[in-house]
Amino acid sequence: MGFDLAKPQRRSIRLARYDYTEPGAYFVTVCAWGKKCLFGKVVDGEMQLNRWGESVRETWDRLPRHYPYVELDAFVIMPNHVHGIIFLVGAGFKPALLGDPSADEATTGRMRAGLKPAPTTRHELPEIIRAFKTFSARRINERRRTPGIRLWQRNNQGVNPRLCRGTRRV
């Protein structure tokens, strides 16, 4: 396959040969498609989320429900991007709570009945971010009645220095 100058070349923003299932803290930035100001505006130095921004926050807050080895830390929504810190927890970093204590009873009951407990799959960080982007885009597009419209950029190689209305440099 040859090099095509007509197509923009994307470089990976991931570290080569790094295992993104490794326990640790990860700082992520995700930019809106076209770096459009979709999630609210800054008023008097404070971010005011609109309903799309609220949908993004709800989706972020639900990540640990889908990925039990994920813990969330700081999360900031700006008009055209988000920043967040995700902890992948587990052996060697800090113990992961894999559900509520009553789940152990259910698992034991299933094992006695000859059923195997569901395996705990550890997804890579890029898969978790992909899910965040997919779920939030789907929810916002349903509310906007714009199915299939892109909400997020594929790679985030920096935040647009162009300011949104109501934003000021500090």
C-alpha positions as CSV (number, residue, x, y, z in Angstrom):
1,M,0.0,0.0,0.0
2,G,1.5,3.3,-1.1
3,F,1.6,6.8,0.6
4,D,-1.3,9.0,-0.5
5,L,-0.6,12.7,-0.2
6,A,-4.3,13.5,-0.6
7,K,-5.2,11.8,2.7
8,P,-4.1,13.5,5.9
9,Q,-1.6,11.3,7.8
10,R,-2.5,10.7,11.4
11,R,0.2,9.8,13.9
12,S,-0.6,7.8,17.0
13,I,-0.7,9.7,20.3
14,R,-0.1,6.4,22.2
15,L,3.2,5.2,23.6
16,A,4.6,2.4,21.4
17,R,4.5,-1.0,23.2
18,Y,2.9,0.4,26.3
19,D,0.2,-1.7,28.0
20,Y,-2.8,0.6,28.6
21,T,-4.4,-2.0,30.9
22,E,-1.6,-1.3,33.4
23,P,-2.9,0.1,36.8
24,G,-2.1,3.8,37.2
25,A,-3.5,7.3,36.7
26,Y,-4.1,8.5,33.2
27,F,-4.8,12.1,32.1
28,V,-7.0,12.3,29.1
29,T,-8.2,15.2,26.9
30,V,-11.0,14.7,24.4
31,C,-11.9,17.5,21.9
32,A,-15.3,18.2,20.3
33,W,-15.5,17.5,16.5
34,G,-14.1,20.5,14.7
35,K,-13.4,21.9,18.1
36,K,-16.8,23.5,18.2
37,C,-18.1,24.9,21.4
38,L,-20.9,22.5,22.2
39,F,-20.9,21.9,25.9
40,G,-21.7,25.3,27.3
41,K,-19.9,28.6,27.8
42,V,-17.7,30.4,30.3
43,V,-19.5,33.2,32.1
44,D,-17.6,35.4,34.5
45,G,-14.7,32.9,34.7
46,E,-17.1,29.9,35.5
47,M,-18.1,27.2,33.1
48,Q,-21.9,27.0,32.6
49,L,-22.8,23.6,31.2
50,N,-25.7,23.3,28.7
51,R,-27.7,20.1,28.4
52,W,-25.1,18.6,26.1
53,G,-22.4,19.3,28.7
54,E,-24.6,17.7,31.3
55,S,-24.9,14.6,29.2
56,V,-21.2,14.4,28.9
57,R,-20.8,14.7,32.7
58,E,-23.4,12.0,33.2
59,T,-21.7,9.6,30.8
60,W,-18.3,10.2,32.4
61,D,-19.7,9.6,35.9
62,R,-21.2,6.3,34.8
63,L,-17.9,4.8,33.5
64,P,-17.2,2.9,36.8
65,R,-20.5,1.1,36.4
66,H,-19.4,-0.4,33.1
67,Y,-15.7,-0.8,34.1
68,P,-15.4,-1.9,37.8
69,Y,-11.6,-1.4,37.8
70,V,-12.0,2.3,36.8
71,E,-12.0,5.1,39.4
72,L,-12.5,8.7,38.4
73,D,-10.7,11.7,39.7
74,A,-10.8,15.3,38.5
75,F,-13.0,16.0,35.4
76,V,-13.4,19.4,33.7
77,I,-15.7,20.2,30.9
78,M,-14.8,23.2,28.8
79,P,-16.8,24.6,25.9
80,N,-15.0,22.5,23.2
81,H,-13.2,19.8,25.1
82,V,-12.9,17.8,28.3
83,H,-10.0,16.9,30.6
84,G,-10.2,14.0,33.1
85,I,-8.1,11.7,35.2
86,I,-8.9,8.0,35.2
87,F,-7.4,5.5,37.6
88,L,-7.1,1.9,36.4
89,V,-6.9,0.1,39.7
90,G,-5.9,-3.4,40.5
91,A,-2.9,-5.5,41.6
92,G,0.1,-3.4,42.5
93,F,-1.7,0.0,42.5
94,K,-4.7,-0.3,44.8
95,P,-7.4,-2.9,45.2
96,A,-10.3,-2.8,42.8
97,L,-13.8,-3.3,44.3
98,L,-15.5,-5.6,41.8
99,G,-19.1,-4.9,42.9
100,D,-21.1,-5.0,46.0
101,P,-20.7,-7.7,48.7
102,S,-24.0,-9.3,47.9
103,A,-22.5,-10.2,44.5
104,D,-20.3,-12.8,46.2
105,E,-23.4,-14.6,47.4
106,A,-24.8,-14.6,43.9
107,T,-21.6,-15.9,42.5
108,T,-21.4,-18.7,45.1
109,G,-25.0,-19.7,44.3
110,R,-24.2,-19.8,40.6
111,M,-21.1,-21.9,41.2
112,R,-23.1,-24.4,43.3
113,A,-25.6,-24.6,40.5
114,G,-22.7,-25.5,38.1
115,L,-22.6,-22.1,36.4
116,K,-19.3,-20.2,36.1
117,P,-19.1,-16.6,37.2
118,A,-18.7,-14.0,34.4
119,P,-15.1,-13.3,33.6
120,T,-13.7,-9.9,34.6
121,T,-12.3,-8.4,31.5
122,R,-9.9,-5.5,31.7
123,H,-10.2,-3.2,28.8
124,E,-7.4,-0.9,27.6
125,L,-7.7,2.8,28.3
126,P,-8.4,3.6,24.6
127,E,-11.4,1.2,24.7
128,I,-12.8,3.0,27.8
129,I,-12.4,6.4,26.1
130,R,-13.9,5.1,22.9
131,A,-16.9,3.9,25.0
132,F,-17.2,7.3,26.7
133,K,-17.2,9.1,23.3
134,T,-19.7,6.6,21.8
135,F,-22.1,6.7,24.7
136,S,-22.1,10.4,25.1
137,A,-22.4,11.1,21.3
138,R,-25.3,8.7,21.1
139,R,-27.1,10.3,24.0
140,I,-26.5,13.8,22.7
141,N,-27.5,12.9,19.2
142,E,-30.7,11.3,20.4
143,R,-31.6,14.5,22.3
144,R,-30.7,16.7,19.3
145,R,-32.4,14.4,16.9
146,T,-29.2,14.2,14.8
147,P,-28.4,10.5,14.7
148,G,-24.9,9.7,13.4
149,I,-23.5,13.2,13.6
150,R,-19.9,13.3,14.9
151,L,-19.4,14.8,18.3
152,W,-15.8,13.9,19.2
153,Q,-12.5,14.2,17.3
154,R,-10.6,10.9,16.7
155,N,-7.3,12.1,18.1
156,N,-6.6,14.9,20.5
157,Q,-3.3,16.5,19.7
158,G,-3.9,19.6,21.7
159,V,-6.7,21.9,22.4
160,N,-7.7,24.6,20.0
161,P,-6.2,28.0,21.1
162,R,-9.2,29.7,19.4
163,L,-11.5,31.0,22.1
164,C,-15.2,30.3,22.3
165,R,-17.6,33.1,22.9
166,G,-17.6,34.1,26.6
167,T,-14.0,32.8,27.1
168,R,-11.1,35.0,28.0
169,R,-7.4,34.3,28.3
170,V,-5.9,34.4,31.8
